[in-house]
Amino acid sequence: MHPYFADMHIHIGASRTGRPVKITGSRTLTLSNILYEAKYKKGMDIIGIIDCHAPEVLDELKEMKENGQLNEHKDGGLEVDGLTLIPGTEIEINDENCQGPLHVLVYMPDLNKMETLSSWLGARMKNINLSSQRMYGSAKELQNTVQQLGGLFIPAHIFTPFKSLYGKGVKSSIFEVLDPNLIDAVELGLSSNTEMASRLHELSPYPFLSNSDAHSLEKIAREYQMITLAVPTFKEFKMALEGKEGRGIIANYGLNPYLGKYYNSVCEKCLDTFDYKNMNTCRKCGSSKFIKGVHDRIQELKSDSEQNSVNRPPYVHQIPLEFIPGLGPKTLLKLREAFGTDMDIIHAAPAEQLKKIIKPSLANHILSARSGELSIQMGGGGTYGKIVSGKPINS
């Protein structure tokens, strides 16, 4: 058995014409750039790309296979230059049982199964070429189809206020919309962690995934998980979710929830903190509209007893390098040239060597982030939290 690093929620950037979207610098969020970034800059072993239902993406993957750039493993998964790609899709559901739209992730073992799913979805979507499109059908119908095709079904970013299971999708329970027996795992999202999600007893049967939901190259591996597998294949990944034969999730890595976009409840207009239980209008601008944060939503949903008895792997709070104050692109390039991947820099680079490569004050920020000794200004309403110098806030 070996530990592998997996980030299972990466978007391919595309405009409504299907052309790649340009992001920071002149880099584009294309399939080839994602694979390079994930392997050589972030240190990933397994990547889940959730736009593989789109015919253009499928065609590109099939072309890579024909050219010998991609190999399909007999146990599922696509091998590209030593990196395993798990083909997936993100789907919006809003059937008659939903209170509002919610997103789910579906992963398939191979290109043939993904092409079959794409054809099935094409008859139920307005535009199969776009990411995170609404499926016109029931959630349980989708679950059954995924099971028949041998895929994995995972509710996405389950607590975020918009387009998630507990955000707007259900009143109080996962069972209102989904068949609980056809859920393979749940994705926490960047404003919650294992301790917070464990307050809901109905989630006890499901493994927790921490994924980046990356819409840019730099966001890849903002969150990820370390998984014990014999080899990095779809079959082994499925066994890990089931906890079979020594496979399993060793640890989840992700943002401190305070840094997430939706941790705090805030005024919808000015984003000031909004204590909706004790105030009717915003103290700053007078608006009565607010965005309920993940912390408050979990407090509403939590079970009577504070914790359940499920033995979960640790959730390691990780501060991405782009969150470090004063660390710009040129400095990041120097760090990567010196130490390799971002994971090496964040978790392992020795203090003495860091201070030789970059300013000691900046090196100290990285080291303080590693040890949890930086204060955090909470995020909310779609705005990330911020790192603040000083004593740490208890998380």
C-alpha positions in Angstrom: 0.0 0.0 0.0 1.1 3.5 -0.8 -0.2 7.0 0.1 -1.5 9.0 -2.9 -2.6 12.6 -3.1 -6.0 13.2 -4.8 -7.9 16.4 -5.7 -11.1 15.3 -7.3 -12.9 18.5 -8.3 -11.1 20.4 -11.1 -12.9 22.5 -13.7 -11.7 23.0 -17.3 -12.2 26.7 -18.0 -14.3 27.3 -21.1 -16.4 30.1 -22.4 -19.8 29.6 -23.9 -18.2 29.1 -27.2 -16.1 26.2 -25.8 -12.8 28.2 -26.1 -10.4 28.1 -23.1 -10.7 31.0 -20.6 -7.6 33.1 -20.0 -6.6 33.5 -16.4 -3.6 34.9 -14.4 -0.8 35.9 -16.7 -1.3 34.4 -20.1 -2.0 30.9 -18.7 -5.2 29.1 -19.7 -7.2 26.6 -17.9 -6.9 23.8 -20.5 -6.6 20.1 -20.0 -2.9 20.0 -20.7 -2.2 22.9 -18.3 -4.3 21.3 -15.6 -2.4 18.0 -15.9 1.0 19.8 -15.8 0.1 22.1 -12.9 -1.3 19.2 -10.8 1.7 16.9 -11.2 4.7 19.2 -11.4 3.6 22.3 -9.4 1.1 20.9 -6.8 2.4 17.4 -6.3 -0.9 15.5 -7.0 -1.1 11.8 -8.0 -4.8 11.7 -8.8 -6.9 14.3 -10.4 -10.7 14.3 -10.9 -11.8 16.6 -13.8 -15.5 17.3 -13.8 -16.1 18.6 -17.3 -15.4 15.2 -19.0 -19.1 14.9 -20.0 -18.6 17.7 -22.6 -18.1 16.2 -26.1 -15.1 18.5 -26.8 -13.3 17.2 -23.7 -14.1 13.6 -24.5 -12.8 14.1 -28.0 -9.6 15.6 -26.6 -9.1 12.6 -24.3 -9.8 10.1 -27.0 -7.3 11.9 -29.3 -4.7 11.7 -26.5 -5.3 8.0 -26.2 -4.9 7.5 -30.0 -1.6 9.5 -29.9 -0.3 7.4 -27.0 -0.3 10.2 -24.6 -3.0 8.6 -22.4 -3.5 5.0 -21.3 -6.7 3.5 -19.9 -5.9 1.3 -16.9 -7.7 -2.0 -16.8 -9.1 -1.2 -13.4 -10.3 2.3 -14.4 -8.7 5.7 -14.5 -6.7 7.4 -17.3 -2.9 7.5 -16.9 -1.1 10.6 -18.3 2.6 11.0 -17.7 2.4 9.2 -14.3 -0.7 11.1 -13.2 -4.1 9.4 -12.9 -7.1 11.3 -14.3 -10.5 10.2 -13.1 -13.2 11.4 -15.6 -16.1 13.1 -13.9 -18.9 15.6 -14.3 -20.7 18.1 -12.0 -24.5 18.2 -12.4 -27.1 20.5 -11.1 -30.3 18.9 -9.8 -33.6 20.7 -8.9 -36.3 18.1 -9.0 -39.7 18.2 -7.3 -38.2 17.0 -4.0 -35.6 19.8 -3.9 -36.1 23.1 -2.0 -33.6 24.6 -4.4 -30.9 23.6 -6.9 -27.9 21.5 -5.7 -24.8 20.2 -7.3 -23.5 16.6 -7.4 -20.3 15.0 -8.7 -20.3 11.9 -10.8 -17.1 9.9 -11.7 -16.8 7.2 -14.3 -14.1 4.5 -14.6 -13.3 4.9 -18.3 -14.0 6.9 -21.4 -16.6 4.5 -22.7 -18.7 4.8 -19.6 -18.3 8.6 -19.5 -19.4 8.8 -23.2 -22.5 6.7 -22.3 -23.3 9.0 -19.4 -22.7 12.0 -21.7 -25.2 10.7 -24.2 -27.7 10.0 -21.4 -27.2 13.6 -20.0 -27.4 15.1 -23.4 -31.1 14.2 -23.7 -31.7 15.8 -20.3 -29.7 19.1 -20.5 -30.1 22.2 -22.6 -26.4 22.5 -23.4 -24.2 19.4 -22.8 -21.0 21.5 -23.6 -21.2 23.6 -20.5 -20.0 22.9 -17.0 -22.4 22.3 -14.0 -25.5 22.2 -16.1 -29.0 21.4 -14.8 -30.3 17.9 -15.5 -34.0 17.8 -16.2 -34.9 14.6 -14.3 -34.9 13.3 -10.8 -31.9 12.9 -8.5 -32.7 9.3 -7.8 -33.0 8.6 -11.6 -29.4 9.9 -11.9 -28.2 7.9 -8.9 -29.6 4.7 -10.4 -28.0 5.4 -13.8 -24.6 6.1 -12.2 -24.8 2.8 -10.3 -25.7 0.9 -13.5 -22.7 2.4 -15.2 -20.3 1.5 -12.3 -19.7 5.1 -11.4 -19.5 7.1 -8.1 -22.1 9.6 -6.9 -20.9 12.3 -4.5 -22.9 15.4 -3.4 -20.7 18.5 -4.0 -19.7 21.2 -1.5 -22.6 20.2 0.7 -22.9 23.2 3.0 -22.3 26.2 0.8 -25.3 28.6 0.8 -25.9 28.3 -3.0 -26.5 25.2 -5.1 -25.6 22.6 -2.5 -27.4 19.9 -0.6 -27.7 21.5 2.8 -27.4 25.1 1.6 -30.7 25.3 -0.3 -31.3 21.8 -1.6 -33.1 20.3 1.4 -35.0 21.6 4.5 -33.1 19.4 7.0 -32.1 15.9 5.6 -30.2 14.3 2.8 -33.0 11.7 2.5 -35.5 14.3 1.2 -33.9 14.2 -2.2 -31.4 11.3 -2.5 -31.3 7.5 -2.0 -29.0 7.2 0.9 -27.8 3.8 -0.3 -26.5 5.2 -3.6 -24.2 7.9 -2.1 -20.5 7.0 -2.2 -19.1 10.0 -0.3 -19.8 13.6 0.4 -17.6 16.7 -0.4 -17.3 19.1 2.4 -16.5 22.4 0.6 -14.0 25.0 1.7 -16.0 26.5 4.6 -16.3 23.4 6.7 -14.1 20.7 8.0 -14.5 17.2 9.5 -15.3 18.3 13.0 -18.1 20.6 11.7 -19.6 18.0 9.3 -19.5 15.3 12.0 -22.2 17.1 13.9 -24.7 15.7 11.5 -25.3 12.0 12.4 -26.9 11.2 9.0 -23.5 11.7 7.4 -22.0 9.0 9.6 -22.0 6.3 6.8 -20.2 8.4 4.3 -16.5 9.2 3.8 -15.6 12.9 3.7 -13.8 14.3 0.7 -11.9 17.7 0.7 -11.5 18.9 -2.9 -10.4 22.2 -4.4 -13.3 22.9 -6.7 -10.7 24.7 -8.7 -11.7 27.2 -11.3 -8.1 28.4 -11.9 -4.8 26.6 -12.1 -3.6 28.2 -8.9 -6.6 26.9 -6.9 -5.7 23.2 -7.7 -4.8 21.4 -4.5 -6.2 24.2 -2.3 -7.8 21.1 -0.7 -7.1 17.4 -1.3 -6.9 14.1 0.5 -4.2 11.6 1.1 -5.4 8.1 0.3 -3.9 4.6 0.8 -4.0 2.6 -2.4 -2.1 -0.3 -4.0 -2.1 1.5 -7.3 -3.8 4.8 -8.4 -6.8 3.5 -10.3 -10.6 4.0 -10.2 -11.2 0.6 -8.7 -8.7 1.3 -5.9 -10.2 4.7 -5.3 -13.7 3.1 -5.0 -12.3 0.6 -2.5 -10.8 3.4 -0.5 -14.2 5.1 -0.2 -15.6 1.8 1.0 -12.7 1.2 3.4 -11.9 -2.2 1.9 -8.8 -4.3 2.3 -6.7 -1.6 3.9 -7.6 1.1 1.4 -8.9 4.3 2.8 -8.5 8.1 3.3 -5.5 8.8 5.6 -6.0 12.5 6.0 -8.0 15.5 4.6 -6.1 18.7 3.8 -7.9 21.9 3.4 -8.5 25.5 4.4 -9.2 26.5 8.0 -13.0 27.0 7.6 -12.5 30.6 8.7 -10.8 31.3 5.4 -13.6 29.9 3.4 -15.9 32.1 1.3 -19.1 31.2 3.2 -18.1 30.5 6.9 -19.8 33.5 8.4 -23.4 34.9 8.0 -23.1 38.3 6.4 -25.3 41.1 5.1 -26.1 40.5 1.4 -25.5 44.1 0.6 -22.4 45.2 2.4 -21.0 41.8 3.7 -20.9 43.0 7.3 -21.4 40.2 9.9 -25.1 39.6 10.3 -26.4 37.9 13.5 -29.7 36.9 12.0 -31.0 35.3 15.2 -30.7 38.5 17.1 -31.0 41.3 14.6 -33.5 42.2 11.8 -31.4 44.6 9.9 -27.7 45.1 9.2 -26.1 47.4 11.8 -23.9 48.9 9.0 -26.3 49.5 6.1 -29.7 48.7 7.4 -30.5 45.9 4.8 -32.6 43.1 6.0 -31.2 40.6 3.5 -28.4 38.2 4.6 -26.4 35.2 3.3 -26.5 32.4 5.9 -23.0 31.1 6.7 -21.9 27.5 6.8 -21.3 27.7 10.6 -24.8 28.8 11.3 -26.4 26.4 8.9 -24.6 23.5 10.6 -25.8 24.7 14.0 -29.4 24.5 12.7 -28.9 21.0 11.3 -26.7 19.4 13.9 -27.9 16.3 15.8 -28.9 16.4 19.4 -25.7 14.9 20.7 -22.6 17.0 19.8 -20.5 14.4 18.1 -20.9 10.9 16.6 -18.6 8.0 17.2 -17.3 7.5 13.7 -13.5 7.3 13.6 -12.5 9.9 11.0 -9.1 10.6 9.5 -7.5 13.9 10.7 -8.4 17.2 8.9 -5.1 19.1 8.4 -5.7 22.9 8.1 -3.5 24.0 5.2 -3.0 27.6 4.1 -2.3 27.8 0.4 0.7 29.9 -0.6 -1.5 32.4 -2.5 -3.0 33.3 0.9 0.3 34.3 2.4 0.6 38.1 2.7 3.3 39.5 0.4 4.0 36.3 -1.5 3.7 37.2 -5.2 4.2 35.2 -8.4 7.9 35.8 -8.7 8.6 34.7 -5.2 6.4 31.6 -5.7 8.4 30.7 -8.8 11.7 31.0 -6.7 10.2 28.7 -4.1 9.1 26.1 -6.6 12.4 26.1 -8.3 14.1 25.5 -4.9 11.8 23.0 -3.3 9.6 21.4 -5.9 5.9 21.3 -5.4 3.7 23.5 -3.2 3.1 20.6 -0.8 6.9 20.5 -0.2 7.0 24.2 0.4 3.9 24.3 2.7 4.6 21.3 4.8 8.3 20.3 4.6 10.8 23.0 3.5 13.3 23.6 6.3 13.2 27.0 7.9 16.9 27.7 7.3 16.6 27.0 3.6 13.4 29.0 3.3 15.1 32.1 4.7 18.0 31.7 2.2 15.6 31.7 -0.7 13.2 34.5 0.3 13.0 37.3 2.9 13.1 36.0 6.5 9.9 37.8 7.3 8.1 36.1 4.4 9.6 32.7 5.4 8.3 33.3 8.9 4.8 33.8 7.5 5.0 30.4 5.8 6.3 28.7 8.9 3.7 30.4 11.1 1.0 29.2 8.7 2.4 25.7 8.9 2.1 25.7 12.7 -1.2 27.5 12.9 0.2 30.7 14.4 -1.4 33.2 12.1 -4.7 35.0 12.9 -7.6 34.7 10.4 -10.3 37.2 9.5 -13.3 35.2 8.8 -14.8 34.9 5.3 -18.4 35.1 4.3 -20.9 36.0 1.5 -18.6 34.8 -1.3 -15.4 36.6 0.0 -12.5 34.6 1.3 -11.1 35.1 4.8 -7.7 36.8 5.2 -4.5 36.0 7.0 -3.7 38.6 9.7 -0.4 38.8 11.6 -0.6 38.2 15.3 -1.8 35.6 17.7 -3.8 32.7 16.3 -7.5 32.4 16.5 -8.8 29.1 17.9 -10.4 27.1 15.1 
